[in-house]
Amino acid sequence: MLRARVAHFRGQSFAQTLSGVLALHRAALTEIRRFPVTTVLGLAIPLATILLITATDLLLGAAGEITRSSMPILLAVLLVTASFGALAVPVAEARERGTVRFLATVPLHRGALLLAHTPIALTLALVVAVAGLAAARTPPSAIPGAFAVCAGLCAIGLGLGSVGGALARRGSQVRALGMIVPAAVLLTAGALPFEAFLPGADWVLGYVPTTALAYVLADTLAGGRPGLGPTAWIAAGGLVLWAVGVTRCRR
């Protein structure tokens, strides 16, 4: 399918690679429609997690306190993991099928496949962010800042996914990383009281990007001023990492 989409770009100039990326994107959407199970699970699992937290809140009569207190850490895990998987897995699988090697024979950079899947990863992250912020009953005044932080978390996931998709030889390698990423984010995002037995741990973890954004999101949802400065720097770092993966994508 992907080969048929890009075969007619053979011999065309580099200036027309955008059309090639769009063709790859349409092919990726076609693949999703033909085999939707992976995409459905990739979206259903985060949404079901958010729904479970909300249901627990209602059953315990906590008036939204459980959801609001857990949503910063939960969104940090879900957004990074969803963005990572939606970008890295299909590209690694395409490498196994030989699609990435084929792209090197036409006027399309091998990273074009990462570009083609990026809008899909962004859409998935947007749905998860909207669901999470709605479940937390985010005040209207805090929505812009909260979305900015969610965008920063998404940028981290895209950066990791881009590098993973660019370097992994097999889809199984990316799936193995996909099991490590959520655990690493969860452990460093403030879910455990490391400060109780490791003095200074909170200060150190504050420099971990996902931890810093989880703290900023918690302050934003609590009505504080959004930390747009740290968010912008971390998001920029994630985008730089994403660009490195796109430009250095291996065959």
C-alpha positions as CSV (number, residue, x, y, z in Angstrom):
1,M,0.0,0.0,0.0
2,L,2.7,2.5,1.0
3,R,4.9,1.5,-1.9
4,A,2.0,2.2,-4.3
5,R,1.4,5.6,-2.8
6,V,5.0,6.8,-3.3
7,A,6.1,5.0,-6.4
8,H,4.9,7.8,-8.7
9,F,7.2,10.3,-6.9
10,R,10.3,8.6,-8.3
11,G,12.5,11.2,-10.1
12,Q,10.6,14.3,-8.7
13,S,12.4,17.1,-6.9
14,F,12.9,17.4,-3.2
15,A,10.5,20.4,-3.2
16,Q,7.6,17.9,-3.8
17,T,8.3,15.8,-0.8
18,L,5.4,17.4,1.1
19,S,3.1,15.8,-1.4
20,G,4.8,12.5,-0.7
21,V,4.4,12.9,3.0
22,L,0.7,13.6,2.5
23,A,0.5,10.5,0.4
24,L,2.1,8.5,3.1
25,H,-0.3,10.0,5.7
26,R,-3.3,9.0,3.6
27,A,-1.8,5.5,3.3
28,A,-1.4,5.3,7.1
29,L,-5.0,6.3,7.6
30,T,-6.0,3.6,5.1
31,E,-4.0,1.1,7.1
32,I,-5.8,2.2,10.3
33,R,-9.2,1.7,8.6
34,R,-8.2,-1.8,7.4
35,F,-6.7,-2.9,10.7
36,P,-8.2,-0.7,13.4
37,V,-7.7,-2.9,16.4
38,T,-4.3,-1.4,17.4
39,T,-5.5,2.1,17.1
40,V,-8.7,1.4,19.0
41,L,-6.8,-0.2,21.8
42,G,-4.3,2.7,21.8
43,L,-7.2,5.1,22.4
44,A,-9.5,2.9,24.5
45,I,-7.0,2.1,27.2
46,P,-6.2,5.7,28.1
47,L,-9.8,6.7,28.0
48,A,-10.9,3.6,30.1
49,T,-8.2,4.6,32.6
50,I,-9.6,8.1,32.9
51,L,-13.1,6.7,33.2
52,L,-12.1,4.3,35.9
53,I,-10.6,7.1,38.0
54,T,-13.7,9.2,37.5
55,A,-16.0,6.3,38.4
56,T,-13.9,5.6,41.6
57,D,-14.3,9.3,42.5
58,L,-18.1,9.1,42.1
59,L,-18.4,5.8,44.0
60,L,-16.4,7.1,47.0
61,G,-18.3,10.5,46.9
62,A,-15.0,12.4,46.8
63,A,-16.5,15.3,44.9
64,G,-13.8,15.2,42.2
65,E,-10.9,15.4,44.6
66,I,-9.4,12.0,43.6
67,T,-9.7,12.8,39.9
68,R,-8.1,16.3,40.2
69,S,-5.3,15.1,42.4
70,S,-4.4,12.1,40.2
71,M,-5.0,13.6,36.8
72,P,-1.6,15.4,36.5
73,I,0.4,12.2,37.0
74,L,-2.1,10.2,35.0
75,L,-2.0,12.6,32.0
76,A,1.8,12.6,32.2
77,V,1.8,8.9,31.8
78,L,-1.0,8.6,29.2
79,L,0.1,11.5,26.9
80,V,3.8,10.5,26.8
81,T,2.9,6.8,26.3
82,A,0.2,7.4,23.7
83,S,2.4,9.8,21.7
84,F,5.4,7.4,21.9
85,G,3.5,4.3,20.8
86,A,1.5,6.0,18.0
87,L,4.7,7.2,16.4
88,A,7.3,4.6,17.1
89,V,5.4,1.4,16.6
90,P,4.1,1.9,13.0
91,V,7.4,3.2,11.8
92,A,9.3,0.2,13.4
93,E,6.9,-2.2,11.8
94,A,7.2,-0.5,8.5
95,R,11.0,-1.0,8.7
96,E,10.4,-4.7,9.3
97,R,8.3,-4.8,6.1
98,G,11.0,-3.0,4.1
99,T,9.0,0.2,3.6
100,V,11.6,2.5,5.0
101,R,14.3,1.0,2.8
102,F,12.0,1.5,-0.2
103,L,11.6,5.2,0.6
104,A,15.4,5.6,0.1
105,T,14.9,4.7,-3.5
106,V,12.5,7.6,-4.2
107,P,12.9,11.4,-3.6
108,L,11.5,11.0,-0.1
109,H,13.6,11.1,3.0
110,R,13.3,8.0,5.2
111,G,12.0,10.3,8.0
112,A,9.0,11.0,5.8
113,L,7.2,8.1,7.4
114,L,7.7,9.7,10.9
115,L,6.3,12.9,9.5
116,A,3.3,11.1,8.1
117,H,2.4,9.4,11.4
118,T,2.9,12.6,13.5
119,P,-0.6,14.0,12.9
120,I,-2.1,10.7,14.0
121,A,-0.1,10.7,17.2
122,L,-1.1,14.4,17.8
123,T,-4.8,13.6,17.3
124,L,-4.6,10.7,19.7
125,A,-2.9,12.9,22.3
126,L,-5.5,15.6,21.8
127,V,-8.4,13.2,22.5
128,V,-6.7,11.9,25.7
129,A,-5.9,15.5,26.9
130,V,-9.5,16.7,26.3
131,A,-10.9,13.6,28.1
132,G,-8.5,14.1,31.1
133,L,-9.1,17.8,31.5
134,A,-12.9,17.3,31.2
135,A,-12.8,14.6,33.8
136,A,-10.8,16.8,36.2
137,R,-13.5,19.6,35.7
138,T,-10.8,22.0,34.7
139,P,-12.0,25.6,35.3
140,P,-12.3,27.6,32.0
141,S,-9.6,30.0,33.1
142,A,-7.1,27.2,33.5
143,I,-7.9,25.4,30.3
144,P,-5.3,27.3,28.1
145,G,-2.5,26.7,30.5
146,A,-3.5,23.1,31.1
147,F,-3.5,22.5,27.3
148,A,-0.1,24.1,27.0
149,V,1.3,21.7,29.6
150,C,-0.4,18.7,27.8
151,A,1.2,19.9,24.6
152,G,4.6,19.8,26.4
153,L,4.0,16.2,27.6
154,C,2.9,15.3,24.0
155,A,6.1,16.8,22.7
156,I,8.2,14.6,25.0
157,G,6.3,11.5,23.8
158,L,6.8,12.6,20.2
159,G,10.5,13.1,20.7
160,L,10.9,9.7,22.4
161,G,8.7,8.1,19.7
162,S,10.6,9.7,16.9
163,V,14.0,8.5,18.1
164,G,12.6,5.0,18.9
165,G,11.0,4.7,15.5
166,A,14.1,6.0,13.8
167,L,16.4,3.5,15.5
168,A,14.5,0.4,16.4
169,R,14.9,-2.4,13.9
170,R,11.8,-4.4,14.9
171,G,8.4,-3.5,16.3
172,S,9.0,-5.9,19.3
173,Q,11.8,-3.6,20.4
174,V,9.5,-0.6,20.5
175,R,6.8,-2.5,22.3
176,A,9.4,-3.5,24.9
177,L,10.3,0.2,25.3
178,G,6.6,1.0,25.4
179,M,6.4,-1.1,28.7
180,I,9.3,0.8,30.2
181,V,8.2,4.3,29.3
182,P,5.0,4.5,31.4
183,A,6.7,2.9,34.4
184,A,9.5,5.4,34.2
185,V,7.1,8.3,33.9
186,L,5.0,7.1,36.7
187,L,7.9,6.6,39.1
188,T,9.4,10.0,38.3
189,A,6.2,12.0,38.1
190,G,5.6,12.2,41.8
191,A,3.5,9.1,42.3
192,L,5.8,7.8,45.1
193,P,7.0,9.8,48.1
194,F,10.7,9.5,47.4
195,E,11.3,12.5,49.7
196,A,10.3,10.4,52.7
197,F,13.3,8.1,52.4
198,L,15.6,10.0,50.0
199,P,16.0,13.6,51.2
200,G,16.3,15.9,48.3
201,A,14.7,13.5,45.9
202,D,11.9,15.9,45.0
203,W,14.4,18.6,44.1
204,V,16.3,16.2,41.8
205,L,13.1,14.8,40.2
206,G,12.0,18.4,39.6
207,Y,14.6,18.5,36.8
208,V,13.1,15.5,35.0
209,P,10.9,16.9,32.2
210,T,7.8,14.7,32.9
211,T,8.0,15.4,36.6
212,A,8.4,19.1,36.1
213,L,5.3,19.2,33.8
214,A,3.3,17.1,36.1
215,Y,4.0,19.6,38.9
216,V,3.1,22.5,36.6
217,L,-0.1,20.8,35.6
218,A,-1.1,20.1,39.2
219,D,-0.6,23.8,40.0
220,T,-2.6,24.9,37.0
221,L,-5.5,22.6,37.8
222,A,-5.4,23.9,41.4
223,G,-5.9,27.5,40.0
224,G,-2.3,28.6,40.1
225,R,-0.4,30.5,37.4
226,P,0.7,28.1,34.6
227,G,4.5,27.7,34.4
228,L,4.7,28.6,30.7
229,G,8.4,29.2,30.8
230,P,9.5,25.7,31.9
231,T,6.7,24.2,29.7
232,A,8.0,26.0,26.6
233,W,11.6,24.9,27.2
234,I,10.7,21.3,27.8
235,A,8.3,21.3,24.8
236,A,11.1,22.7,22.6
237,G,13.4,20.0,23.8
238,G,10.9,17.4,22.9
239,L,10.5,18.9,19.4
240,V,14.2,19.0,18.9
241,L,14.4,15.3,19.8
242,W,11.5,14.6,17.4
243,A,13.4,16.5,14.6
244,V,16.6,14.5,15.3
245,G,14.6,11.2,14.9
246,V,13.1,12.5,11.6
247,T,16.4,13.6,10.1
248,R,18.4,10.6,11.4
249,C,15.9,7.8,10.6
250,R,17.8,4.6,9.7
251,R,16.9,2.2,7.0
